[in-house]
């Protein structure tokens, strides 16, 4: 559900969805989107309630390193070595019944290019 919420949010804010759940040997990125000439690799973190902390707290250094490797692999495979890119996070919070409480786009969560 979180990825659908994130995709809808991004489209409403002028981003074009390029790929969903793109995988390579280094891992997976939830959404690849584009706005202008910049490619955004978007990690979506969803939480029901705050028992496990805020969604954005789930992005640790190991996951950030994997996302960077995935992004670089995607760009190389697509012949986009010279394009500007960044890694963003969308934090989705739901109440215990699945009602959306928060959808927040946090740009540049991993320093990339």
For each residue, the residues with C-beta under 8 A, 3 or more apart:
1: 4 5 46 92 94 98
2: 5 6 44 45 46 90 92 94
3: 6 7 20 21 30 31 44 46
4: 1 7 8
5: 1 2 8 9 46 90 92 100 103
6: 2 3 9 10 30 31 42 44 90 92 103
7: 3 4 10 11 17 20 31
8: 4 5 11 12
9: 5 6 12 13 90 103 105
10: 6 7 13 15 17 31 33 42 90 105
11: 7 8 14 15 16 17
12: 8 9
13: 9 10 105
14: 11 35
15: 10 11 33 34 35 40
16: 11 33 34 35
17: 7 10 11 20 31 32 33
18: 32 33 34 39
19: 22 29 31 32 74
20: 3 7 17 30 31 32
21: 3 28 29 30
22: 19 28 29 32 70 74
23: 27 28
24: 27 28 70 73 74 77
25: 73
26: 66 69 70 73
27: 23 24 66 67 69 70
28: 21 22 23 24 70
29: 19 21 22 32 41 42 43 67 70 71 74
30: 3 6 20 21 42 43 44
31: 3 6 7 10 17 19 20 40 41 42 44 90
32: 17 18 19 20 22 29 39 40 41 42 74
33: 10 15 16 17 18 39 40 42
34: 15 16 18 37 38 39 40
35: 14 15 16 38 40
36:
37: 34 83 84
38: 34 35 83 84 85 86
39: 18 32 33 34 71 75 80 83 84 85 86
40: 15 31 32 33 34 35 85 86 87 88 107
41: 29 31 32 67 70 71 74 85 86 87 88
42: 6 10 29 30 31 32 33 87 88 89 90
43: 29 30 59 63 67 87 88 89 90 109
44: 2 3 6 30 31 89 90 92
45: 2 55 56 58 59 89 90 91 92
46: 1 2 3 5 55 92 93 94
47: 50 52 53 54 55 58 91 92 93 94
48: 93 94 95 96 98
49: 52 94 95 96
50: 47 53 54 93
51:
52: 47 49 58
53: 47 50 57 58
54: 47 50 57 91 93
55: 45 46 47 58 89 91 92 93
56: 45 59 89 91 104 106 109
57: 53 54
58: 45 47 52 53 55 63
59: 43 45 56 63 64 89 109 110
60: 63 64
61: 64 65
62: 65 66
63: 43 58 59 60 66 67
64: 59 60 61 67 68 87 109 110
65: 61 62 68 69
66: 26 27 62 63 69 70
67: 27 29 41 43 63 64 70 71 87 110
68: 64 65 71 72 87 110 112
69: 26 27 65 66 72 73
70: 22 24 26 27 28 29 41 66 67 73 74
71: 29 39 41 67 68 74 75 85 87 112
72: 68 69 75 76
73: 24 25 26 69 70 76 77
74: 19 22 24 29 32 41 70 71 77 78 80
75: 39 71 72 78 80 81 83 85
76: 72 73 79 80 81
77: 24 73 74
78: 74 75
79: 76
80: 39 74 75 76 83 85
81: 75 76
82:
83: 37 38 39 75 80
84: 37 38 39 113
85: 38 39 40 41 71 75 80 112 113
86: 38 39 40 41 107 108 110 112 113
87: 40 41 42 43 64 67 68 71 108 109 110 112
88: 40 41 42 43 105 106 107 108 109
89: 42 43 44 45 55 56 59 105 106 109
90: 2 5 6 9 10 31 42 43 44 45 103 104 105 106
91: 45 47 54 55 56 102 103 104 106
92: 1 2 5 6 44 45 46 47 55 100 102 103
93: 46 47 48 50 54 55 100 101 102 103
94: 1 2 46 47 48 49 97 98 99 100 101
95: 48 49 98 99 101
96: 48 49
97: 94
98: 1 48 94 95
99: 94 95
100: 5 92 93 94 103
101: 93 94 95
102: 91 92 93
103: 5 6 9 90 91 92 93 100
104: 56 90 91
105: 9 10 13 88 89 90
106: 56 88 89 90 91 109
107: 40 86 88
108: 86 87 88 111 112
109: 43 56 59 64 87 88 89 106
110: 59 64 67 68 86 87
111: 108
112: 68 71 85 86 87 108
113: 84 85 86
